[in-house]
């Protein structure tokens, strides 16, 4: 299939509406567009450099937890949640009751991503893995009654209140088995010569077009991108997440998917995707440089704490995992006394590493500002 000759599919009459049947994608792909070649080279280079950072940054898994949290926050935001990063790092009891539904959706995404990445150690990227991931994503949140972990057995739609005014109607549920089998085969077909970043772009487009779940398709489709890159060895660690780029360019993102379906312009979608990978990888490299600088600066400052330096390092290690803490948590988690905890916090506040965020005299919470700020969402 030449990208320039791509035909996206056809509409099929279904009672009172027409559903869209996409063209299967498990085939050879080629193109004449030199822009794709240039973007593919740039994206591949940037992705490789980002991957190298994950191999040299000390204790990189600590930092990747925040990468996953940021991705979860942004991917959920595209679907309408409004949890901020400062909220996402808090425990549930610290979240206002009217904000907890959004908070739980973000936490489910984190759990779903972590479980899926762990599963890749024993399972290939597969429909089975996506169903398991979807079950985790939808547990106990809005949409939990929409068949978590199961492909749909009824028609769904995108936009509009009903099928009659929908912006897009995916394929009929009876057509899902063949389309999903084709998609899964494309991920692992070694008889065709298609670069993995192009396969990843086409896979995301096809997944979103099939829309196989009753709810959560956008989040699973974006999560699929990272799973594909890790499962095929383009990333040693799950360090690339596109949701920041896609949320920032939300209109262009949806327009590119729509343009591929309605105007058969899959080349435009591939260029958009490759640009997103390249820019996101470049930003990821900047983030890792900032983390390395912060890590080195903190090591220098810990020396000035004298006898409290060891507890200071233990506290910082904890804050890399969850960058908000109170005195009671310090006492419990570090096994130290309240006066020691208060003195240590006072020292880190003086250094500018911690800042009090509640404004209370009691039950105060402290934020690891220099670290959390690196991951703050750009509006």
Secondary structure, 3 states (H helix, E strand, C coil): CEHHHCCCEEEEEECCEEEEEECCCCCCCECCCHHHHHHHHHHHHHHHHHHHHHHHCCCHHHHHHHHHHHHHHHHHHHCCCCCCHHHHCCCHHHCCHHHHHHHHHHHHHHHHHHHHHHHCCCCCCCHHHHHHHHHHHHCCCCCCCCCCCCCCCCCCCECCCCHHHCCECCCCHHHHHHHHHHHHHHHHCCCCCCCHHHHHHHHHHHHHHHCCCCCCHHHHHHHHHHHHHHHCCCCCCCCCCCHHHHHHCHHHHHHHHHHHHHHCCHHHHHHHHHHHHHHHHHHHHHHHHHHHHHHHHHHHHHHCCHHHHHHHHHHHHHHHHCCEEEHHHHHHHHCCCHHHHHHHHHHHHHHCCCEECCCCCCCCEEECHHHHHHHCCCC
